[in-house]
Amino acid sequence: MFGFSLNKVVGNSMFPRLKSGNFVLLSEHFDKQALKVGDIIKLLHPRYGYIVKTLVGIDHTGRYWFKGENRDSVGIDEIGPIKASQIKSKVILVVG
């Protein structure tokens, strides 16, 4: 609705930063050029579908790199490089 959505966190891939049962408010209205390391992003991955992960880097070719916060989550190598077009929304608020 109007570029915002509320999603419930399911699973522990982002624990302890996000806990299963938390709600996240996401915005589709943000400047991808202004993203910074540590931002929590919802992206569309070709293998995993929609996932919420933490931005850990942007390389010199403009590809984005993400990881889960939990050591048992998929890692940077498993997620691989992400194109700007795969970035769908940014977490702007965590509730719960």
BELKAVEN-V729643 format. One record per residue. N is the residue number from 1. RES is the residue in one small letter. BURIAL is + if it has 9 or more other ideal C-beta (glycine too) atoms within 8 Angstrom, else -. Layout:
# BELKAVEN-V729643
N&RES&BURIAL + N&RES&BURIAL
This chain:
# BELKAVEN-V729643
1&m&- + 2&f&- + 3&g&- + 4&f&+ + 5&s&- + 6&l&- + 7&n&+ + 8&k&- + 9&v&+ + 10&v&- + 11&g&- + 12&n&+ + 13&s&+ + 14&m&+ + 15&f&+ + 16&p&- + 17&r&- + 18&l&+ + 19&k&+ + 20&s&- + 21&g&- + 22&n&+ + 23&f&+ + 24&v&+ + 25&l&+ + 26&l&+ + 27&s&+ + 28&e&+ + 29&h&- + 30&f&+ + 31&d&- + 32&k&- + 33&q&- + 34&a&- + 35&l&+ + 36&k&- + 37&v&- + 38&g&- + 39&d&+ + 40&i&+ + 41&i&+ + 42&k&+ + 43&l&+ + 44&l&- + 45&h&+ + 46&p&- + 47&r&- + 48&y&- + 49&g&- + 50&y&+ + 51&i&+ + 52&v&+ + 53&k&+ + 54&t&+ + 55&l&+ + 56&v&- + 57&g&- + 58&i&- + 59&d&- + 60&h&- + 61&t&- + 62&g&- + 63&r&+ + 64&y&+ + 65&w&+ + 66&f&+ + 67&k&+ + 68&g&+ + 69&e&+ + 70&n&+ + 71&r&- + 72&d&- + 73&s&+ + 74&v&+ + 75&g&- + 76&i&- + 77&d&- + 78&e&- + 79&i&+ + 80&g&- + 81&p&- + 82&i&+ + 83&k&- + 84&a&- + 85&s&- + 86&q&+ + 87&i&+ + 88&k&+ + 89&s&+ + 90&k&+ + 91&v&+ + 92&i&- + 93&l&- + 94&v&+ + 95&v&- + 96&g&-
